[in-house]
Amino acid sequence: MNFYYAPMEGITLYPLRNIHREIFGKGVDKYFTPFLTATHTHHFKNREKKDILPDKNPAFDGCTDRIIPQIMAGCAEDFLWAAGEIKKLGYNEVNLNLGCPAPTVVNRRKGAGLLIDTDYLDEMLKKIFDAVPAADPEAFVSNDGSDMNSENKYPYVSIKSRLGFSSPDEAGRLMEIFAAYPIKELILHARVREDYYAGSPRLDDFKNAAYIYRQCGGTADICYNGSIDTPDDYKKILGYINSDQPVNSKTNRPLLSSVMIGRGLLANPALVRELGGGSALTGNELRLYLRKLYDSYSEYIPEDRNVIFKMLEHWAFLHVHFRDCERCLKAIRKARSKGEYSAAVNNIFSSCEFI
Ligand SMILES: Cc1cc2nc3c(=O)[nH]c(=O)nc-3n(C[C@H](O)[C@H](O)[C@H](O)COP(=O)(O)O)c2cc1C
């Protein structure tokens, strides 16, 4: 099983990516970046471009295969421009965002908004896949291990989608469309747009969609995404999805080859290690992670206050490791200087039981 760190806007940027990889990265096969917007004017925002510069990602040793930049685009032309620019930086795969539920995105027919008009989506994918290299899951590398796509001006394209916009009944048509193109990997978030990220993931509908994709001849690897927050969730979700034999496909590819985890890794940065049978997160590791993350954000954002706001996004998930921590957490939230913040963090570690 491959494990991927999910893209999360404003969060899974290079300061987090580098630190997570350095401390907990063993076993994480790919880190997806938050989306870069492919504008009509064909310019990336500076901050978006900076996020994928190889020299901003030193923990990856120039190995761009483990970082997958994600593109948000409303038409094939803009997508291809962005993909071409990203390829020039050395990346071999980009991911198309078909899942973002935000109204401002959807109303511009981007993200999950592209799931509404399936004829338009089909046309857009046709134009994209006429240009980009076809991903053959059996033949990514040549016999000597070199990348066969190094000559192409575009990278391979994977897709991150939901099961539909309003209803999972839409998944059948979507899977039929996806199956028609040589995508590198199909990542399915087990919800529809109207669910946003709330409620239980729709496991039956996910399984059904994956089966339809295979029945339609789709050969790309399929990645599950949605609410894997603990080893127990992983066991239950995987157990359920794998509970029947995979449908007979031409290539006998297994139904699932990877899982993508977002919020679960924010709450427990050692989750992938645990899923692989390794040890649970320790208090000392969490302390080290928090210290390095703070330093990493300090280089990214100049003002202490703003660094602390960034850290609070993590504390919103990490507080679960401390029993009865409301009072200490309040002090962390109130901190306005590095000194106040450090004192409040020291206090939570010394006063609250680590769980
Ligand atoms: C704050 C936040 C930002 C997100 N930003 C992105 C994004 O930029 N691109 C994307 O494809 N998904 C984005 N997502 C969705 C996640 O990648 C993932 O699909 C979702 O959190 C469900 O997985 P999880 O239950 O493991 O967290 C975001 C989710 C959250 C909570």
The ligand as a Gaussian input file, in Angstrom:
#p B3LYP/6-31G(d) Opt

LIG

0 1
 C       -8.116000      23.013000       5.146000
 C       -8.205000      22.101000       3.982000
 C       -7.636000      22.471000       2.769000
 C       -7.716000      21.628000       1.651000
 N       -7.119000      21.996000       0.468000
 C       -7.144000      21.137000      -0.590000
 C       -6.453000      21.426000      -1.807000
 O       -5.779000      22.450000      -1.967000
 N       -6.583000      20.531000      -2.826000
 C       -7.300000      19.370000      -2.692000
 O       -7.380000      18.582000      -3.631000
 N       -7.923000      19.058000      -1.555000
 C       -7.854000      19.897000      -0.503000
 N       -8.431000      19.537000       0.666000
 C       -9.027000      18.198000       0.790000
 C       -8.012000      17.180000       1.325000
 O       -6.980000      16.974000       0.389000
 C       -8.700000      15.835000       1.611000
 O       -9.312000      15.395000       0.437000
 C       -9.751000      15.970000       2.698000
 O       -9.235000      16.640000       3.832000
 C      -10.270000      14.592000       3.108000
 O       -9.214000      13.767000       3.557000
 P       -8.962000      13.546000       5.145000
 O      -10.269000      13.065000       5.714000
 O       -7.875000      12.508000       5.213000
 O       -8.586000      14.863000       5.705000
 C       -8.386000      20.376000       1.771000
 C       -8.959000      20.007000       2.988000
 C       -8.877000      20.846000       4.088000
 C       -9.497000      20.388000       5.388000

